[in-house]
Amino acid sequence: MQAKDSAQDLSKLSIEDNFGHRFFIAPHRHTKTLYLVRHGEGYHNLHGEPSLGGDRANYKSERYFDAHLTPKGWAQCRALKKHLDEAVTHDGCEHVMDRIELVVVSPLMRALETAVGALGGDDKSCDPPASRLDSALMLSRTAIEGVRPAHAAIGTRNEGIHEQPGRKGLKFLACELCREHVGENPCDRRRPIREYAAAFPGVDFSEITDEEDTAWGTMIETNDAMCERAHRFMEWVMRRPETHIAVVTHSAFMAAMLREFGATDQLGCHESVKQETHRWPDNCEMRPVVVIDPSGGGGLDPMFFPGGRTGLENFDDADNV
């Protein structure tokens, strides 16, 4: 009798403890794990952010057109790269970089530099020969005072932390949909794609159809318009075959994504979860998130097993006695 009463008490405690919790389960194939990364500090941040001693008027300066990373920005990339190279799953059996299958990056200079600096391979002593340019994610560049620091070429990351036979090199893919807010700031105007392709030979720009920046200068993108673009970006991501994807983007676009899709009131999220999700991202911050698409936009799930008669071709039901 005492044991029964104890079980009832435990059951009651369990119900009370979980009251108000909301869970949502969906088939794994309708989910993605995204590693959202804001770019490292750019020269437009250094000279335009009041918190860094800058003046917001500098965001309007052509000097910071399509801004490069500062030396501090590159140091932030190295810090994130070190973290990714050392980060392991809770059981210590798998490195995080062995999970990431694709790097999606905004086609703006600071995002491209962050992507290759944090998720790419090691610095190279010299540029590769013309016949092997694709062995470098980024070619070396000389310094231009106040505009960009000098930097060595960066190699590709052909494998994860541990050698995995048959694994293909980590792909870097530029996508216009995750660029920064489109407005009047020259730092958010991109260069012709041919210039990026020459500087970043290991990055795939085939998804971008317009050679020139046809969006900048034509409008000041509203929050609703940026959220609509975030919807299109998420639809594009969900159609991809990869499950673990790094996305290197910008603060305003990342914040719009997190406001639009993350910890909404409709989901009944706790205030602490909303604050954690909606917090403005810092330079070179990486925020892993899980995306669930209940509309059914996922692809095939290699882990799914249907059971039933699957695999029983040689089994005779007459033997099932």
Buried (B, 14 or more C-beta within 10 A) or exposed (E): EEEEEEEEEEEEEEEEEEEEEEEEEEEEBBBBBBBBBBBBBBBBBBBBBEEEEBEEEBBEBEEBBBBBBBBBBBBBBBEBBEEBEEBEEEEEEBBBBBBBBBBBBBBBBBBBBBBBBBBBBEBBEEBBEEEEBEBBBBBBBEEEEEEBBEBBBBBBBEBBBEEEEEEEEBBBBBBBBBBBBBBEBBBBBBBEBEEBBEBBBBBBBEEBEEEEBEBBEEEEBEEEBBBBBBBEBBEBBBEBEBBBBBBBBBBBBBBBBBBBBBBEEEEEBEEEEBEBBBEEBEBBBBBBBEBBBEEEBBEEEEEEEEEEEEEEEEEEEEEEE
